[in-house]
Amino acid sequence: MTSEGVSNCCGEAEEKEDDNEDMAMGCYDDDDDDDFSALTEGNPEWGSEDGVLGFNEGLSGEVKPRVLLMGLRRSGKSSIQKVVFHKMSPNETLFLESTNKICREDVSSSSFVSFQIWDFPGQIDFFDPTFDYEMIFRGTGALIFVIDSQDDYVEALSRLHLTVTRAYKVNPDIHFEVFIHKVDGLSDDHKIEKQGDIRKRASDDLADARLERIHLSFYLTSIYDHSIFEAFSKVVQKLIPQLPTLENLLNIFISNSGIEKAFLFDVVSKIYIATDSSPVDMQTYELCCDMIDVVIDISCIYGMKDKELSDHKQSPKLSPIQVSRLTQLALREPATLLCLFVSFYKVILKGTFLSSPNIDIYRLYYILSLRYQ
Ligand SMILES: Nc1nc2c(ncn2[C@@H]2O[C@H](COP(=O)(O)OP(=O)(O)OP(=O)(O)O)[C@@H](O)[C@H]2O)c(=O)[nH]1
């Protein structure tokens, strides 16, 4: 795992408190060359004043899909971004100041995870004529609309409707994702009830506008548990063109081994970018996230230098963690900052343990490293 410098999304210097954080934040760069001026002309509040580069294109001409974070003020947009991509602890988000300009950040930690995330200020009127929303929506892959479930959501729903219908007109290929956020304060029954109500009202609004074809996906999220990582995983997966191939590889992998479940993780964000087709059990996912934290912590203390790391990669070893009598977790790094996570049962046959499906793990490891590194 490598680490690179990072500055935060609004261009402020960000202090990295420790090595762990360095590593965790390794690949999220803000482009110094803010290209918002073209979009925000006439309203300096909305973007940086300098920068004239083409929209969303670096010097290489590579175009990354854009993920927009929108929603009312204080709904939790910046907190989500900071917790998922900057390893900020949820309690620290209490001290976040209100965002007053669009914050754009490049997220490109591996061959698969490569997109831009744009955090919009809640109070922004992006339908102001001086604001080029068509340009914004044209290059957008996913629009995440955050609704504060602990607040009255009537206004949020009308804003959601306005945003989605405008965006759809410009770009019908956008994935519309609704995060019903801050559900940590709600009981399970209450969560389901809220989700049902929000889903129904949003669908009714679309039906009234004869726009039933717009598909909204709903997620119950909180920064205080793994739900936000899971939801973000699902959003990001939709932007990965190789997803079917990866899922297929993982299906073959588990069907040829004693493994119960396999995830391909982006280590930096703990987003899983693919998994086999068996259902995702939240508890396994959480265990995998915890193991990533443990491995990152330990490698920060006892980490290897680059040379040792490359030697290590040539002879990969499993380092399983026993989480219960029958279940082990194992982590491998098939490509820089990507890890394959497997959870497998030891199969007990007449008292014999059949475990360690190493050959399959190595095979997948090599396939992935050869193809995508
Ligand atoms: N209970 C709870 N509070 C949250 C959660 N996510 C964010 N918050 C809190 O919500 C408040 C607002 O969060 P922000 O991230 O600043 O909200 P924002 O949408 O970026 O706000 P603007 O920048 O004004 O648009 C903060 O006090 C966060 O700690 C969550 O999942 N649960």
Ligand as a Chemical Component Dictionary entry (heavy atoms), coordinates in Angstrom:
data_LIG
# 
_chem_comp.id                   LIG 
_chem_comp.type                 NON-POLYMER 
_chem_comp.pdbx_formal_charge   0 
_chem_comp.three_letter_code    LIG 
# 
loop_
_chem_comp_atom.comp_id 
_chem_comp_atom.atom_id 
_chem_comp_atom.alt_atom_id 
_chem_comp_atom.type_symbol 
_chem_comp_atom.charge 
_chem_comp_atom.model_Cartn_x 
_chem_comp_atom.model_Cartn_y 
_chem_comp_atom.model_Cartn_z 
_chem_comp_atom.pdbx_ordinal 
LIG N1  N1  N 0 -26.682 11.708 14.139 1  
LIG C1  C1  C 0 -26.038 11.934 13.002 2  
LIG N2  N2  N 0 -25.534 13.147 12.728 3  
LIG C2  C2  C 0 -24.893 13.326 11.546 4  
LIG C3  C3  C 0 -24.720 12.274 10.601 5  
LIG N3  N3  N 0 -24.059 12.775 9.536  6  
LIG C4  C4  C 0 -23.817 14.060 9.803  7  
LIG N4  N4  N 0 -24.305 14.416 11.013 8  
LIG C5  C5  C 0 -24.238 15.720 11.645 9  
LIG O1  O1  O 0 -24.987 16.646 10.888 10 
LIG C6  C6  C 0 -24.420 17.948 11.016 11 
LIG C7  C7  C 0 -24.291 18.596 9.653  12 
LIG O2  O2  O 0 -23.354 17.887 8.901  13 
LIG P1  P1  P 0 -22.612 18.508 7.634  14 
LIG O3  O3  O 0 -21.823 17.400 7.045  15 
LIG O4  O4  O 0 -21.900 19.756 7.944  16 
LIG O5  O5  O 0 -23.853 18.845 6.686  17 
LIG P2  P2  P 0 -23.832 19.465 5.220  18 
LIG O6  O6  O 0 -24.973 18.855 4.497  19 
LIG O7  O7  O 0 -22.498 19.325 4.587  20 
LIG O8  O8  O 0 -24.133 20.984 5.539  21 
LIG P3  P3  P 0 -23.890 22.268 4.594  22 
LIG O9  O9  O 0 -22.429 22.368 4.357  23 
LIG O10 O10 O 0 -24.434 23.404 5.393  24 
LIG O11 O11 O 0 -24.663 22.048 3.346  25 
LIG C8  C8  C 0 -23.085 17.760 11.738 26 
LIG O12 O12 O 0 -23.252 18.181 13.085 27 
LIG C9  C9  C 0 -22.832 16.270 11.689 28 
LIG O13 O13 O 0 -22.118 15.785 12.831 29 
LIG C10 C10 C 0 -25.262 10.977 10.939 30 
LIG O14 O14 O 0 -25.173 9.992  10.206 31 
LIG N5  N5  N 0 -25.908 10.883 12.135 32 
# 
loop_
_chem_comp_bond.comp_id 
_chem_comp_bond.atom_id_1 
_chem_comp_bond.atom_id_2 
_chem_comp_bond.value_order 
_chem_comp_bond.pdbx_ordinal 
LIG N1  C1  SING 1  
LIG C1  N2  DOUB 2  
LIG C1  N5  SING 3  
LIG N2  C2  SING 4  
LIG C2  C3  DOUB 5  
LIG C2  N4  SING 6  
LIG C3  N3  SING 7  
LIG C3  C10 SING 8  
LIG N3  C4  DOUB 9  
LIG C4  N4  SING 10 
LIG N4  C5  SING 11 
LIG C5  O1  SING 12 
LIG C5  C9  SING 13 
LIG O1  C6  SING 14 
LIG C6  C7  SING 15 
LIG C6  C8  SING 16 
LIG C7  O2  SING 17 
LIG O2  P1  SING 18 
LIG P1  O3  DOUB 19 
LIG P1  O4  SING 20 
LIG P1  O5  SING 21 
LIG O5  P2  SING 22 
LIG P2  O6  DOUB 23 
LIG P2  O7  SING 24 
LIG P2  O8  SING 25 
LIG O8  P3  SING 26 
LIG P3  O9  DOUB 27 
LIG P3  O10 SING 28 
LIG P3  O11 SING 29 
LIG C8  O12 SING 30 
LIG C8  C9  SING 31 
LIG C9  O13 SING 32 
LIG C10 O14 DOUB 33 
LIG C10 N5  SING 34 
# 
